[in-house]
Amino acid sequence: MDGCDQLYLLNAVTPDELTQGLVAYDLAKRRKLRHVVYHSVFQVDKFLDVPHFAAKFTIESALRAFDVPWTVIRPNYFFQNDKTLRDSLLGTGVYPAPLGDIGISAVDVRDIAEATAIALTSDGHDGRVYNLNGPELLSGPRAADIWTRLLGQTIRYAGHDMDAFEAALRERAPAWSAFDFRMMFQGYLERGFAAEPADLETLTALIGHSPRTYEAFARETAAEWL
């Protein structure tokens, strides 16, 4: 942090995410940085049984306890997570993410990036918490329908058998990570992950344009794949 006066704090989801985040924040306090923008997660206080949510909630609590000016951004599920589904979509014709039938207010990472940059480079954001949500609910069946139209082949929603989902994750991720993300998606199904009433207006005002849609993201991605 030599030569820095502000910090954008974004931790990867790891077993020691909490330690990494607090070490970085403690260094920021020691350096007396002018501002910290912390990348948390939407509804972090309602998912305390999800390990990486609980880590972020604790780091948020630390921000509030000391005197370094802060802003918290709380994004929803990222559109770009679905770029990892290429083989499933094109190969087996399945949309495997268990988003449920009601859906979540997923968001484009480019909108997150813009909001973060604005919070870091302009005044008026100290002590603010910004929920960063997309403009519509994305359900599993809706995502499958979008990809069906854009890829020109039938894509079916795999449903939300959480045991099967966790087992599939364990084939390409450590057991702790598979269980962590199983708990996250299970929370979506049980508690919902829909934007709160003023979220869209807040994000639109912050970044100066309407948040991007999932279909626009999917259209760009399908063009790349095809």
FIKOLZA-1660 file (N, C-alpha, C; in steps of 0.1 Angstrom, whole numbers, plus 5000, padded with zeros to 4 digits):
% residues 226
   i   px   py   pz ch aa at
   1 5008 4988 5000  A  M  N
   1 5000 5000 5000  A  M CA
   1 5009 5013 5000  A  M  C
   2 5022 5011 4998  A  D  N
   2 5030 5023 4997  A  D CA
   2 5026 5032 4986  A  D  C
   3 5024 5045 4989  A  G  N
   3 5020 5054 4978  A  G CA
   3 5005 5055 4976  A  G  C
   4 4997 5046 4983  A  C  N
   4 4983 5046 4980  A  C CA
   4 4976 5055 4991  A  C  C
   5 4965 5061 4987  A  D  N
   5 4956 5068 4997  A  D CA
   5 4942 5062 4998  A  D  C
   6 4939 5053 4988  A  Q  N
   6 4926 5047 4988  A  Q CA
   6 4927 5032 4985  A  Q  C
   7 4918 5024 4990  A  L  N
   7 4918 5010 4988  A  L CA
   7 4905 5004 4983  A  L  C
   8 4905 4996 4972  A  Y  N
   8 4894 4988 4968  A  Y CA
   8 4897 4974 4973  A  Y  C
   9 4889 4970 4983  A  L  N
   9 4892 4957 4989  A  L CA
   9 4882 4946 4984  A  L  C
  10 4888 4937 4976  A  L  N
  10 4880 4926 4971  A  L CA
  10 4888 4913 4973  A  L  C
  11 4883 4904 4981  A  N  N
  11 4889 4892 4985  A  N CA
  11 4883 4880 4977  A  N  C
  12 4892 4871 4972  A  A  N
  12 4887 4859 4966  A  A CA
  12 4880 4850 4977  A  A  C
  13 4872 4841 4972  A  V  N
  13 4865 4832 4981  A  V CA
  13 4875 4820 4984  A  V  C
  14 4881 4821 4996  A  T  N
  14 4891 4811 5000  A  T CA
  14 4888 4807 5015  A  T  C
  15 4894 4796 5020  A  P  N
  15 4891 4793 5034  A  P CA
  15 4895 4804 5044  A  P  C
  16 4905 4812 5040  A  D  N
  16 4910 4822 5049  A  D CA
  16 4906 4836 5044  A  D  C
  17 4895 4837 5038  A  E  N
  17 4890 4850 5033  A  E CA
  17 4889 4860 5044  A  E  C
  18 4884 4857 5055  A  L  N
  18 4882 4866 5066  A  L CA
  18 4896 4871 5071  A  L  C
  19 4906 4862 5072  A  T  N
  19 4919 4867 5077  A  T CA
  19 4925 4876 5066  A  T  C
  20 4924 4872 5054  A  Q  N
  20 4930 4881 5043  A  Q CA
  20 4924 4895 5043  A  Q  C
  21 4910 4895 5044  A  G  N
  21 4903 4908 5044  A  G CA
  21 4907 4917 5056  A  G  C
  22 4908 4911 5068  A  L  N
  22 4911 4919 5080  A  L CA
  22 4925 4923 5080  A  L  C
  23 4934 4915 5075  A  V  N
  23 4949 4919 5074  A  V CA
  23 4950 4931 5065  A  V  C
  24 4943 4930 5053  A  A  N
  24 4944 4942 5044  A  A CA
  24 4938 4954 5050  A  A  C
  25 4926 4953 5057  A  Y  N
  25 4920 4964 5064  A  Y CA
  25 4929 4970 5075  A  Y  C
  26 4935 4961 5083  A  D  N
  26 4944 4966 5094  A  D CA
  26 4955 4974 5088  A  D  C
  27 4961 4969 5077  A  L  N
  27 4972 4977 5070  A  L CA
  27 4966 4991 5066  A  L  C
  28 4954 4991 5060  A  A  N
  28 4948 5004 5056  A  A CA
  28 4947 5013 5068  A  A  C
  29 4943 5008 5080  A  K  N
  29 4941 5016 5092  A  K CA
  29 4955 5021 5096  A  K  C
  30 4965 5013 5096  A  R  N
  30 4979 5017 5100  A  R CA
  30 4984 5028 5091  A  R  C
  31 4981 5026 5078  A  R  N
  31 4985 5036 5068  A  R CA
  31 4977 5049 5068  A  R  C
  32 4966 5048 5076  A  K  N
  32 4956 5060 5076  A  K CA
  32 4951 5064 5062  A  K  C
  33 4947 5054 5055  A  L  N
  33 4942 5057 5041  A  L CA
  33 4930 5065 5042  A  L  C
  34 4928 5073 5031  A  R  N
  34 4917 5083 5031  A  R CA
  34 4903 5076 5029  A  R  C
  35 4903 5064 5023  A  H  N
  35 4890 5058 5019  A  H CA
  35 4892 5044 5016  A  H  C
  36 4883 5035 5020  A  V  N
  36 4882 5021 5017  A  V CA
  36 4869 5018 5010  A  V  C
  37 4869 5012 4998  A  V  N
  37 4857 5007 4992  A  V CA
  37 4857 4992 4993  A  V  C
  38 4848 4986 5000  A  Y  N
  38 4848 4972 5003  A  Y CA
  38 4838 4965 4994  A  Y  C
  39 4842 4954 4988  A  H  N
  39 4833 4946 4979  A  H CA
  39 4827 4935 4987  A  H  C
  40 4815 4937 4992  A  S  N
  40 4808 4927 5000  A  S CA
  40 4798 4919 4991  A  S  C
  41 4787 4916 4996  A  V  N
  41 4777 4909 4988  A  V CA
  41 4763 4912 4992  A  V  C
  42 4753 4912 4983  A  F  N
  42 4740 4916 4986  A  F CA
  42 4734 4907 4997  A  F  C
  43 4726 4913 5006  A  Q  N
  43 4719 4907 5017  A  Q CA
  43 4729 4898 5025  A  Q  C
  44 4740 4904 5027  A  V  N
  44 4751 4897 5035  A  V CA
  44 4746 4893 5049  A  V  C
  45 4737 4902 5055  A  D  N
  45 4733 4899 5068  A  D CA
  45 4722 4889 5069  A  D  C
  46 4717 4884 5058  A  K  N
  46 4706 4873 5058  A  K CA
  46 4712 4860 5054  A  K  C
  47 4725 4858 5052  A  F  N
  47 4731 4846 5047  A  F CA
  47 4742 4842 5056  A  F  C
  48 4741 4843 5069  A  L  N
  48 4752 4841 5078  A  L CA
  48 4756 4827 5080  A  L  C
  49 4748 4818 5074  A  D  N
  49 4752 4804 5073  A  D CA
  49 4760 4800 5061  A  D  C
  50 4763 4810 5052  A  V  N
  50 4771 4808 5041  A  V CA
  50 4785 4813 5044  A  V  C
  51 4795 4804 5044  A  P  N
  51 4809 4808 5049  A  P CA
  51 4814 4821 5043  A  P  C
  52 4814 4823 5029  A  H  N
  52 4820 4835 5024  A  H CA
  52 4811 4847 5026  A  H  C
  53 4798 4846 5028  A  F  N
  53 4790 4857 5032  A  F CA
  53 4793 4861 5047  A  F  C
  54 4795 4851 5055  A  A  N
  54 4798 4854 5069  A  A CA
  54 4811 4861 5071  A  A  C
  55 4821 4858 5063  A  A  N
  55 4834 4865 5063  A  A CA
  55 4832 4879 5059  A  A  C
  56 4824 4882 5049  A  K  N
  56 4822 4896 5044  A  K CA
  56 4814 4904 5055  A  K  C
  57 4805 4897 5061  A  F  N
  57 4797 4904 5072  A  F CA
  57 4806 4909 5083  A  F  C
  58 4816 4900 5087  A  T  N
  58 4825 4904 5097  A  T CA
  58 4834 4915 5093  A  T  C
  59 4839 4915 5081  A  I  N
  59 4847 4926 5076  A  I CA
  59 4839 4939 5075  A  I  C
  60 4827 4938 5071  A  E  N
  60 4819 4950 5071  A  E CA
  60 4818 4956 5085  A  E  C
  61 4816 4947 5095  A  S  N
  61 4815 4951 5109  A  S CA
  61 4828 4958 5114  A  S  C
  62 4839 4953 5109  A  A  N
  62 4852 4960 5112  A  A CA
  62 4853 4974 5106  A  A  C
  63 4848 4975 5094  A  L  N
  63 4849 4989 5088  A  L CA
  63 4841 4999 5096  A  L  C
  64 4830 4995 5102  A  R  N
  64 4822 5004 5109  A  R CA
  64 4827 5007 5123  A  R  C
  65 4837 4999 5128  A  A  N
  65 4842 5001 5141  A  A CA
  65 4853 5010 5143  A  A  C
  66 4859 5014 5131  A  F  N
  66 4871 5023 5132  A  F CA
  66 4869 5035 5124  A  F  C
  67 4880 5043 5123  A  D  N
  67 4878 5057 5118  A  D CA
  67 4883 5059 5103  A  D  C
  68 4885 5048 5096  A  V  N
  68 4889 5050 5082  A  V CA
  68 4876 5052 5074  A  V  C
  69 4874 5062 5066  A  P  N
  69 4862 5064 5058  A  P CA
  69 4860 5052 5049  A  P  C
  70 4847 5048 5047  A  W  N
  70 4844 5036 5040  A  W CA
  70 4832 5037 5031  A  W  C
  71 4831 5029 5021  A  T  N
  71 4819 5027 5013  A  T CA
  71 4818 5012 5011  A  T  C
  72 4806 5006 5012  A  V  N
  72 4804 4992 5009  A  V CA
  72 4796 4990 4997  A  V  C
  73 4800 4982 4988  A  I  N
  73 4792 4978 4976  A  I CA
  73 4788 4964 4979  A  I  C
  74 4775 4961 4976  A  R  N
  74 4769 4948 4978  A  R CA
  74 4763 4942 4965  A  R  C
  75 4771 4936 4957  A  P  N
  75 4766 4931 4944  A  P CA
  75 4758 4918 4946  A  P  C
  76 4749 4916 4936  A  N  N
  76 4742 4903 4935  A  N CA
  76 4751 4893 4927  A  N  C
  77 4745 4882 4924  A  Y  N
  77 4752 4872 4915  A  Y CA
  77 4756 4878 4902  A  Y  C
  78 4768 4875 4897  A  F  N
  78 4774 4881 4885  A  F CA
  78 4769 4874 4873  A  F  C
  79 4764 4882 4863  A  F  N
  79 4761 4876 4850  A  F CA
  79 4773 4867 4845  A  F  C
  80 4785 4873 4846  A  Q  N
  80 4797 4867 4840  A  Q CA
  80 4801 4853 4847  A  Q  C
  81 4795 4850 4858  A  N  N
  81 4796 4836 4863  A  N CA
  81 4792 4826 4853  A  N  C
  82 4782 4830 4845  A  D  N
  82 4777 4820 4835  A  D CA
  82 4786 4818 4823  A  D  C
  83 4797 4825 4822  A  K  N
  83 4806 4822 4811  A  K CA
  83 4813 4809 4814  A  K  C
  84 4813 4804 4827  A  T  N
  84 4819 4791 4830  A  T CA
  84 4810 4780 4826  A  T  C
  85 4798 4783 4821  A  L  N
  85 4788 4772 4818  A  L CA
  85 4789 4768 4803  A  L  C
  86 4798 4773 4796  A  R  N
  86 4799 4771 4781  A  R CA
  86 4798 4756 4778  A  R  C
  87 4806 4748 4784  A  D  N
  87 4806 4733 4780  A  D CA
  87 4792 4727 4783  A  D  C
  88 4786 4731 4794  A  S  N
  88 4773 4725 4797  A  S CA
  88 4762 4730 4788  A  S  C
  89 4763 4743 4784  A  L  N
  89 4752 4748 4775  A  L CA
  89 4754 4743 4761  A  L  C
  90 4766 4743 4756  A  L  N
  90 4769 4739 4742  A  L CA
  90 4770 4724 4741  A  L  C
  91 4775 4717 4751  A  G  N
  91 4777 4703 4750  A  G CA
  91 4765 4695 4754  A  G  C
  92 4759 4697 4766  A  T  N
  92 4748 4688 4770  A  T CA
  92 4735 4695 4769  A  T  C
  93 4735 4708 4766  A  G  N
  93 4722 4715 4764  A  G CA
  93 4715 4717 4777  A  G  C
  94 4723 4720 4788  A  V  N
  94 4717 4722 4801  A  V CA
  94 4722 4735 4808  A  V  C
  95 4713 4742 4814  A  Y  N
  95 4716 4754 4822  A  Y CA
  95 4716 4748 4836  A  Y  C
  96 4728 4747 4843  A  P  N
  96 4729 4739 4855  A  P CA
  96 4728 4748 4868  A  P  C
  97 4729 4761 4867  A  A  N
  97 4729 4769 4879  A  A CA
  97 4715 4769 4886  A  A  C
  98 4714 4765 4898  A  P  N
  98 4701 4763 4904  A  P CA
  98 4695 4776 4909  A  P  C
  99 4691 4785 4900  A  L  N
  99 4686 4798 4904  A  L CA
  99 4671 4798 4908  A  L  C
 100 4664 4786 4907  A  G  N
 100 4651 4785 4911  A  G CA
 100 4641 4791 4901  A  G  C
 101 4628 4790 4905  A  D  N
 101 4617 4794 4896  A  D CA
 101 4614 4809 4897  A  D  C
 102 4616 4815 4909  A  I  N
 102 4614 4829 4911  A  I CA
 102 4625 4837 4906  A  I  C
 103 4637 4834 4909  A  G  N
 103 4649 4841 4903  A  G CA
 103 4656 4851 4913  A  G  C
 104 4667 4856 4908  A  I  N
 104 4675 4865 4915  A  I CA
 104 4678 4877 4906  A  I  C
 105 4682 4888 4913  A  S  N
 105 4685 4901 4905  A  S CA
 105 4699 4902 4902  A  S  C
 106 4704 4892 4893  A  A  N
 106 4718 4892 4889  A  A CA
 106 4722 4905 4883  A  A  C
 107 4736 4907 4883  A  V  N
 107 4741 4920 4878  A  V CA
 107 4753 4918 4870  A  V  C
 108 4756 4927 4861  A  D  N
 108 4768 4927 4852  A  D CA
 108 4780 4932 4859  A  D  C
 109 4791 4925 4858  A  V  N
 109 4803 4930 4865  A  V CA
 109 4808 4943 4860  A  V  C
 110 4805 4947 4848  A  R  N
 110 4808 4960 4843  A  R CA
 110 4801 4971 4851  A  R  C
 111 4789 4969 4855  A  D  N
 111 4782 4979 4863  A  D CA
 111 4788 4980 4877  A  D  C
 112 4792 4968 4882  A  I  N
 112 4799 4968 4895  A  I CA
 112 4812 4976 4894  A  I  C
 113 4819 4974 4883  A  A  N
 113 4832 4981 4882  A  A CA
 113 4830 4996 4881  A  A  C
 114 4820 5000 4873  A  E  N
 114 4817 5015 4872  A  E CA
 114 4813 5021 4886  A  E  C
 115 4804 5014 4893  A  A  N
 115 4800 5019 4906  A  A CA
 115 4812 5020 4916  A  A  C
 116 4821 5010 4915  A  T  N
 116 4833 5010 4924  A  T CA
 116 4842 5022 4920  A  T  C
 117 4844 5024 4907  A  A  N
 117 4853 5035 4903  A  A CA
 117 4848 5048 4907  A  A  C
 118 4835 5050 4906  A  I  N
 118 4828 5062 4910  A  I CA
 118 4829 5065 4925  A  I  C
 119 4827 5054 4933  A  A  N
 119 4828 5055 4947  A  A CA
 119 4843 5059 4951  A  A  C
 120 4852 5054 4944  A  L  N
 120 4866 5057 4947  A  L CA
 120 4871 5071 4943  A  L  C
 121 4865 5076 4932  A  T  N
 121 4871 5088 4926  A  T CA
 121 4862 5100 4927  A  T  C
 122 4851 5099 4934  A  S  N
 122 4843 5111 4936  A  S CA
 122 4838 5112 4951  A  S  C
 123 4833 5124 4954  A  D  N
 123 4829 5126 4968  A  D CA
 123 4815 5122 4971  A  D  C
 124 4811 5121 4983  A  G  N
 124 4797 5119 4987  A  G CA
 124 4794 5104 4990  A  G  C
 125 4804 5096 4991  A  H  N
 125 4801 5081 4992  A  H CA
 125 4805 5076 5006  A  H  C
 126 4811 5084 5014  A  D  N
 126 4815 5079 5027  A  D CA
 126 4803 5074 5036  A  D  C
 127 4804 5062 5041  A  G  N
 127 4794 5057 5050  A  G CA
 127 4782 5051 5042  A  G  C
 128 4783 5051 5029  A  R  N
 128 4772 5046 5021  A  R CA
 128 4773 5031 5018  A  R  C
 129 4761 5024 5017  A  V  N
 129 4761 5010 5014  A  V CA
 129 4752 5009 5001  A  V  C
 130 4758 5004 4990  A  Y  N
 130 4751 5004 4977  A  Y CA
 130 4748 4989 4974  A  Y  C
 131 4735 4986 4972  A  N  N
 131 4731 4973 4967  A  N CA
 131 4732 4974 4952  A  N  C
 132 4739 4965 4946  A  L  N
 132 4741 4965 4931  A  L CA
 132 4734 4953 4925  A  L  C
 133 4722 4956 4919  A  N  N
 133 4714 4946 4914  A  N CA
 133 4710 4949 4899  A  N  C
 134 4707 4939 4892  A  G  N
 134 4703 4940 4878  A  G CA
 134 4689 4944 4877  A  G  C
 135 4684 4947 4865  A  P  N
 135 4671 4953 4863  A  P CA
 135 4659 4943 4862  A  P  C
 136 4662 4930 4863  A  E  N
 136 4651 4920 4862  A  E CA
 136 4655 4907 4870  A  E  C
 137 4645 4900 4873  A  L  N
 137 4647 4887 4880  A  L CA
 137 4652 4876 4869  A  L  C
 138 4662 4870 4872  A  L  N
 138 4667 4859 4864  A  L CA
 138 4665 4846 4871  A  L  C
 139 4655 4838 4865  A  S  N
 139 4652 4824 4871  A  S CA
 139 4660 4814 4862  A  S  C
 140 4660 4802 4867  A  G  N
 140 4666 4791 4860  A  G CA
 140 4659 4789 4846  A  G  C
 141 4646 4787 4846  A  P  N
 141 4639 4785 4834  A  P CA
 141 4640 4797 4824  A  P  C
 142 4640 4809 4829  A  R  N
 142 4642 4821 4820  A  R CA
 142 4656 4821 4814  A  R  C
 143 4666 4818 4822  A  A  N
 143 4680 4817 4816  A  A CA
 143 4681 4806 4805  A  A  C
 144 4675 4795 4808  A  A  N
 144 4675 4784 4798  A  A CA
 144 4668 4789 4785  A  A  C
 145 4657 4796 4786  A  D  N
 145 4649 4801 4775  A  D CA
 145 4658 4811 4767  A  D  C
 146 4665 4820 4774  A  I  N
 146 4673 4830 4767  A  I CA
 146 4684 4823 4759  A  I  C
 147 4691 4813 4766  A  W  N
 147 4702 4806 4759  A  W CA
 147 4697 4797 4747  A  W  C
 148 4684 4792 4748  A  T  N
 148 4678 4785 4737  A  T CA
 148 4677 4793 4725  A  T  C
 149 4672 4805 4727  A  R  N
 149 4670 4814 4715  A  R CA
 149 4684 4819 4710  A  R  C
 150 4693 4822 4718  A  L  N
 150 4706 4827 4713  A  L CA
 150 4715 4817 4708  A  L  C
 151 4715 4805 4713  A  L  N
 151 4724 4794 4708  A  L CA
 151 4718 4786 4697  A  L  C
 152 4705 4787 4694  A  G  N
 152 4698 4780 4684  A  G CA
 152 4697 4765 4687  A  G  C
 153 4697 4762 4699  A  Q  N
 153 4695 4748 4703  A  Q CA
 153 4687 4747 4716  A  Q  C
 154 4681 4736 4719  A  T  N
 154 4672 4735 4731  A  T CA
 154 4681 4734 4743  A  T  C
 155 4679 4744 4753  A  I  N
 155 4686 4743 4765  A  I CA
 155 4676 4741 4776  A  I  C
 156 4678 4731 4785  A  R  N
 156 4668 4729 4795  A  R CA
 156 4674 4733 4809  A  R  C
 157 4666 4737 4818  A  Y  N
 157 4670 4740 4831  A  Y CA
 157 4672 4727 4839  A  Y  C
 158 4683 4726 4846  A  A  N
 158 4686 4713 4853  A  A CA
 158 4677 4711 4866  A  A  C
 159 4671 4722 4870  A  G  N
 159 4663 4721 4882  A  G CA
 159 4672 4725 4894  A  G  C
 160 4667 4722 4906  A  H  N
 160 4674 4726 4918  A  H CA
 160 4675 4714 4928  A  H  C
 161 4680 4703 4924  A  D  N
 161 4684 4692 4933  A  D CA
 161 4698 4696 4939  A  D  C
 162 4698 4701 4951  A  M  N
 162 4710 4706 4957  A  M CA
 162 4721 4695 4959  A  M  C
 163 4717 4683 4962  A  D  N
 163 4726 4672 4964  A  D CA
 163 4734 4670 4951  A  D  C
 164 4726 4669 4940  A  A  N
 164 4732 4667 4927  A  A CA
 164 4741 4678 4923  A  A  C
 165 4737 4691 4926  A  F  N
 165 4745 4703 4923  A  F CA
 165 4758 4702 4930  A  F  C
 166 4758 4699 4943  A  E  N
 166 4770 4699 4951  A  E CA
 166 4779 4688 4946  A  E  C
 167 4774 4676 4943  A  A  N
 167 4782 4665 4938  A  A CA
 167 4789 4669 4925  A  A  C
 168 4782 4677 4916  A  A  N
 168 4788 4681 4903  A  A CA
 168 4799 4691 4906  A  A  C
 169 4797 4700 4916  A  L  N
 169 4808 4710 4919  A  L CA
 169 4820 4703 4925  A  L  C
 170 4818 4692 4932  A  R  N
 170 4829 4685 4938  A  R CA
 170 4838 4679 4928  A  R  C
 171 4833 4677 4916  A  E  N
 171 4842 4671 4905  A  E CA
 171 4852 4681 4900  A  E  C
 172 4850 4694 4903  A  R  N
 172 4860 4704 4898  A  R CA
 172 4864 4715 4908  A  R  C
 173 4860 4712 4920  A  A  N
 173 4863 4722 4931  A  A CA
 173 4865 4714 4944  A  A  C
 174 4873 4720 4953  A  P  N
 174 4875 4714 4966  A  P CA
 174 4861 4712 4973  A  P  C
 175 4860 4702 4983  A  A  N
 175 4848 4699 4989  A  A CA
 175 4843 4711 4997  A  A  C
 176 4852 4719 5004  A  W  N
 176 4847 4731 5012  A  W CA
 176 4841 4741 5002  A  W  C
 177 4847 4743 4990  A  S  N
 177 4841 4753 4981  A  S CA
 177 4828 4748 4976  A  S  C
 178 4827 4735 4972  A  A  N
 178 4814 4730 4967  A  A CA
 178 4803 4732 4977  A  A  C
 179 4806 4729 4990  A  F  N
 179 4796 4731 5001  A  F CA
 179 4792 4745 5003  A  F  C
 180 4802 4754 5003  A  D  N
 180 4800 4768 5004  A  D CA
 180 4790 4773 4994  A  D  C
 181 4793 4770 4981  A  F  N
 181 4784 4775 4971  A  F CA
 181 4770 4768 4970  A  F  C
 182 4770 4755 4975  A  R  N
 182 4757 4749 4976  A  R CA
 182 4749 4756 4986  A  R  C
 183 4755 4761 4998  A  M  N
 183 4747 4768 5008  A  M CA
 183 4742 4782 5002  A  M  C
 184 4751 4788 4994  A  M  N
 184 4747 4801 4988  A  M CA
 184 4734 4799 4979  A  M  C
 185 4735 4789 4970  A  F  N
 185 4724 4787 4961  A  F CA
 185 4711 4782 4968  A  F  C
 186 4713 4774 4978  A  Q  N
 186 4702 4770 4987  A  Q CA
 186 4696 4782 4993  A  Q  C
 187 4704 4791 4998  A  G  N
 187 4698 4803 5004  A  G CA
 187 4690 4811 4994  A  G  C
 188 4694 4812 4981  A  Y  N
 188 4686 4818 4971  A  Y CA
 188 4673 4812 4970  A  Y  C
 189 4672 4799 4970  A  L  N
 189 4659 4792 4969  A  L CA
 189 4650 4794 4981  A  L  C
 190 4656 4794 4993  A  E  N
 190 4648 4795 5005  A  E CA
 190 4645 4809 5009  A  E  C
 191 4654 4819 5006  A  R  N
 191 4652 4833 5011  A  R CA
 191 4650 4843 5000  A  R  C
 192 4653 4839 4988  A  G  N
 192 4652 4848 4977  A  G CA
 192 4665 4857 4976  A  G  C
 193 4666 4863 4964  A  F  N
 193 4678 4872 4962  A  F CA
 193 4674 4883 4953  A  F  C
 194 4662 4888 4955  A  A  N
 194 4656 4899 4946  A  A CA
 194 4659 4912 4951  A  A  C
 195 4661 4922 4942  A  A  N
 195 4664 4936 4945  A  A CA
 195 4654 4942 4954  A  A  C
 196 4658 4951 4963  A  E  N
 196 4649 4958 4971  A  E CA
 196 4644 4970 4963  A  E  C
 197 4633 4976 4968  A  P  N
 197 4625 4985 4960  A  P CA
 197 4633 4997 4953  A  P  C
 198 4643 5003 4961  A  A  N
 198 4649 5015 4955  A  A CA
 198 4663 5011 4949  A  A  C
 199 4666 4998 4948  A  D  N
 199 4680 4995 4944  A  D CA
 199 4683 4999 4929  A  D  C
 200 4673 4997 4920  A  L  N
 200 4676 5000 4906  A  L CA
 200 4678 5014 4904  A  L  C
 201 4669 5022 4911  A  E  N
 201 4670 5037 4909  A  E CA
 201 4684 5042 4915  A  E  C
 202 4688 5036 4926  A  T  N
 202 4701 5040 4932  A  T CA
 202 4712 5037 4923  A  T  C
 203 4713 5025 4917  A  L  N
 203 4724 5021 4909  A  L CA
 203 4724 5030 4896  A  L  C
 204 4712 5032 4890  A  T  N
 204 4711 5040 4878  A  T CA
 204 4716 5054 4880  A  T  C
 205 4713 5060 4892  A  A  N
 205 4718 5073 4895  A  A CA
 205 4733 5073 4897  A  A  C
 206 4738 5063 4903  A  L  N
 206 4752 5062 4906  A  L CA
 206 4760 5061 4894  A  L  C
 207 4757 5052 4884  A  I  N
 207 4765 5050 4873  A  I CA
 207 4761 5058 4860  A  I  C
 208 4749 5065 4861  A  G  N
 208 4745 5073 4851  A  G CA
 208 4738 5067 4839  A  G  C
 209 4735 5054 4840  A  H  N
 209 4727 5047 4829  A  H CA
 209 4720 5035 4836  A  H  C
 210 4711 5030 4828  A  S  N
 210 4704 5018 4833  A  S CA
 210 4713 5006 4834  A  S  C
 211 4712 4998 4844  A  P  N
 211 4721 4986 4845  A  P CA
 211 4718 4977 4833  A  P  C
 212 4729 4970 4829  A  R  N
 212 4728 4961 4817  A  R CA
 212 4719 4949 4820  A  R  C
 213 4713 4944 4810  A  T  N
 213 4704 4932 4811  A  T CA
 213 4712 4919 4809  A  T  C
 214 4706 4908 4815  A  Y  N
 214 4712 4895 4813  A  Y CA
 214 4712 4891 4798  A  Y  C
 215 4701 4894 4792  A  E  N
 215 4700 4890 4778  A  E CA
 215 4710 4897 4769  A  E  C
 216 4713 4909 4772  A  A  N
 216 4724 4916 4764  A  A CA
 216 4737 4910 4767  A  A  C
 217 4740 4906 4779  A  F  N
 217 4753 4899 4783  A  F CA
 217 4753 4886 4775  A  F  C
 218 4742 4878 4776  A  A  N
 218 4741 4865 4770  A  A CA
 218 4743 4866 4754  A  A  C
 219 4737 4876 4748  A  R  N
 219 4739 4878 4734  A  R CA
 219 4753 4880 4730  A  R  C
 220 4760 4889 4738  A  E  N
 220 4775 4891 4735  A  E CA
 220 4783 4878 4737  A  E  C
 221 4779 4871 4747  A  T  N
 221 4787 4858 4750  A  T CA
 221 4784 4848 4740  A  T  C
 222 4772 4846 4736  A  A  N
 222 4768 4836 4726  A  A CA
 222 4776 4839 4713  A  A  C
 223 4777 4852 4709  A  A  N
 223 4784 4856 4697  A  A CA
 223 4798 4852 4698  A  A  C
 224 4804 4853 4709  A  E  N
 224 4818 4849 4711  A  E CA
 224 4820 4834 4710  A  E  C
 225 4811 4827 4716  A  W  N
 225 4812 4812 4716  A  W CA
 225 4809 4806 4702  A  W  C
 226 4800 4813 4694  A  L  N
 226 4796 4807 4681  A  L CA
 226 4805 4812 4670  A  L  C
% end
